[in-house]
Amino acid sequence: MRTMQLFKLCLIFTIAVTVCATSFLPVAEARIEAVKGKKYKLTKRHGPWMIMVASLRDIPESRRSKGLSAQEAADELVYELRKRGIPAYTFSQESVIQRFNTLDRLGREERRSYAAQRAMISVIAGNYSDSEDEVAQKTLKYIKHFQPEVITENGVYKKTPGQPGPLSGAFLTINPLLSPQEVAQRKQDPLIAKLNSGVEYSLLNNKGKYSLVIASFYGNSVTETATSRFTNASESEAVSNSLDKAAQNAWLLTKALREAKKHGFPAGNATDIDAYVLHEKYRSIVTVGSFDAPDDPRIEAYAKLFGSKMRPHPETGVEAMTSEYFIIPGNSAGAPPLASWVFDPKPLLMQVPNAK
């Protein structure tokens, strides 16, 4: 009996130690790839908020003896962080020399220069929607106490007042490749996230950077309805049931475009169209395509397909700019159409909202 009790105590102690150890580690949303020797470079797709872990700079040739270069040390630090479930990347900052004209003590003009920015390699980690993100705060705390082998075992770091650990100076910052305007654009509006929660074909699930807006549906009343998706979306406003109708129309058009081949749209079409829907505060929109760059040639093709065109008026025969439309015919000749939609006259390219 005593042996069994000791076994239970040991088991409980082991579980407790395991829980304590793992609770200190940052929470990884998904398994992070960690391949030794592989380069993980920072891009605009990362962030927008991240942790500046460390900046490394090569010493001058005259003082260099042996050891890792700044790039090699940065790559190794990224690998160590990724092994612990933290998405980390390297960012190269080139040196910038500023030149200016000045006068010496004799009044003669001379050309001077100074290093406005020194070349260095930075290690940046995480992908967070804002600086108050709970995972970001936990990960920052972990990194400040982290003792990476690449720094501690190579004798690179020496303790100094106010810097008890090699990474204790880590701090939260925005992705250096993004402008403040781009960061603001990528911040997800909580209301948008709520309105689009669980929506099939949601634009928030689009993997591209851009999509083309081809149809817009607006609400036009302020009547509240208890069954509305939009009811109570904002505590300060009564939201309309016509917004629900707009949302329904947008979703039905999205579904129809994804079955375009079956409906014969456009004439002679042999493929379905990758369409998406997004519900906003005052409208719902339908977009097509998933593009990584604004100059993707498919964008122009879609714009021509869905944009307005010159057509003769059915009564006068005079050509006029007419919006494109999509009609699903009735089940029999002469029967009213099952559904019909009119596209926006001029499709507009938009950035895909962050799906956080």
VOLO-521954 format. One record per residue (C-alpha): residue in one letter; x, y, z. Coordinates in steps of 0.001 Angstrom, whole numbers, plus 500000, padded with zeros to 6 digits. Layout:
<nodes>
AXYZ...
</nodes>
This chain:
<nodes>
M500000500000500000R502866502382500935T504549501656497599M501355502490495703Q500976505788497626L504575506753496837F503966505933493162K500863508160493110L502763511018494757C505590510711492222L503097510641489362I501296513751490670F504627515559491126T505701514649487567I502433515924486101A502674519158488105V506241519800486941T505223519128483356V502260521505483557C504369524260485124A507088523866482536T504755523934479559S502610526781480898F505662529083480784L506218528416477120P504307530599474646V501135529147473188A501690528214469532E498572528409467368A499970525739465073R503131523643464793I505957525895463650E508399524556461066A511994524374462312V514552523102459800K518198523630460681G519992525560457963K516785526812456324K516355530563455841Y513238532150457348K513109535727456072L510652538389457184T508000539459454647K505029541828454614R502741538853455190H504073538495458742G502921540531461721P501661543208461762W502859543264465392M506004541318466243I508756540980468858M512170542507468154V514318539763469680A517859540922468912S519992542802466389L523394541378465437R526232543112463658D529533541779462302I532692543114463927P535301544819461710E537670542586459745S540648543839461773R539137542520465011R537569539344463634S539114535996464645K536729533069464566G533131532175465267L529817532720463542S529012535666461340A526039537864462247Q523915536136459591E524876532650460797A524172533559464428A520802535085463472D519801531974461521E520758529781464473L518764531944466903V515730531722464599Y516110527930464580E516274527771468396L513124529889468738R511234527872466142K512096524632467951R510186526112470877G507092526914468814I507839530601468195P507655531743464542A510883533697464058Y512457535384461029T515551537331460005F515489540871458669S518516542448456952Q519097546149457414E521582547669454995S523933550460455980V522867553965454961I525447556702454433Q524218560288454544R526308562990452824F526060566725453338N527948569926452532T529515572004455304L532190574666455819D535525574201457533R537046576763459932L538447578736457016G535055578983455348R535873576505452630E533100574162451510E533701570472452080R531732567259451656R531168565106454750S529382561857455426Y528175559824458388A526597556428458975A522902557188459424Q522158553473459696R524582550614460294A524251547264458575M522864544580460883I520753541434460985S517678541457463212V515765538488464564I512033539183464770A509389536780466094G505639536283466273N502585537332464277Y500132539331466366S497156541562465570D498081544181468180S500492544928471012E497973543855473673D497593540339472262E497698537834475139V499978535397473289A502284538279472335Q502663539312475981K503343535738477139T505849535151474337L507652538435475050K508009537450478713Y509381534048477716I511887535496475228K513213538005477787H514231535070479992F515353532764477180Q519035531734477128P519810530787473496E522774528465473068V524056530356470036I524688533403472258T525393532013475738E527656529089474751N529756531090472293G530724533700474858V529194536499472831Y527065537902475641K528309539493478846K525976540585481624T525609544330482062P523506546460484449G519915546526483253Q520562543655480820P520521540482482960G519903538170479990P521001538135476349L517449538818475157S516076540855478072G515955543922475823A513334542344473526F510303544537472829L507106544629470773T507145546571467520I505411546647464153N506754544691461189P509528546986459857L508454546202456289L505001547710456915S504069551371457053P501777552589459888Q498978552891457297E499419549245456262V499370548157459896A496109550047460437Q494581548414457344R495468544931458580K493977545386462032Q490771543375462101D487643545211463171P485945543065465881L482551543892464352I483673542561460944A484897539375462602K481529538931464354L479416539589461264N481419537065459241S481774534363461861G480883530973460404V479966532404456987E480497530006454091Y482828531359451363S483910534216453659L486503536618452261L488297536331455607N489306532813454497N490802534054451225K494528533148451242G495550535938448843K496475539553449544Y493899541060447166S490457540293445762L488229542110443241V484919543607444440I482271542964441747A478953543473443568S477734545536446530F474469545166448460Y473350547933450837G470730548112453596N468316551046453458S466212550943456626V466728551169460380T464164548580461477E465501546094464001T464557542425463730A465096539764466356T466302537160463848S468816539426462148R472466538417461906F473202542098462451T471012542590465528N473075543618468573A476220543697466439S476721547207467820E475450548219471233S474909551803470126E472910551244466936A469773549455465865V470743547586462726S468366546983459856N466651543874458615S467391545119455089L471038544438455890D470046540817456338K468469540880452886A471635542420451508A473709539737453227Q471466536982451855N471663538363448308A475442538614448516W475777535047449752L473393533685447093L475351535438444346T478607534075445748K477205530538445738A475834530961442203L479218532163440915R480874529133442477E478419527084440382A478777529313437304K479412526383434975K476064524809435910H474231528101435355G476020528857432087F477494532147433269P478949533693431293A477937532136427994G480373529389427096N481960529321430546A483584525983431353T484698526630434936D483293527824438227I484406531170439678D486211531515443010A483880534016444676Y483828535297448264V481426537253450458L482140539855453141H479569541441455467E480391544971456598K478604547419458890Y476408548963456186R476743546609453233S477687543140452010I480047542664449087V480971539879446694T484537539529445450V486264537216442991G489801535948442857S492712535488445222F495749537513444150D499189538062445676A499975541186443638P497881544098442264D499287543527438762D498116539901438480P496821539537434877R493732537666436108I492503540889437741E492115542632434375A490333539588432924Y487834539543435801A487353543338435569K486426543009431887L484088540095432577F482103541768435384G482483545469434497S479879547483432562K479876547272428744M478591549242425758R475301547685424611P472446548878422331H469290550037424122P466525547420423545E464050550104422378T466116552850420765G469070550809419587V471417553543420820E474532552134422496A474983552999426155M477205551851429008T475255549088430756S476061547164433917E476758543446433579Y474195541100435109F473694537440436042I470290535772435591I469264532240436555P466333531437434210G463013530022435401N462206526329435227S460086526723432084A459774529009429079G458130532288430048A458564531662433760P460145534471435786P463866534081436571L464742532201439713A467286534871440613S469023537883439116W471846540189440177V473450543348438775F477204543792439169D478953547020440125P479753549134437016K483449549256437832P485028546395439842L487502547611442459L490542545851443874M490676545574447675Q493080544167450229V491884540997451896P491132541805455570N493183540124458221A491335537017459396K492497537187463009
</nodes>
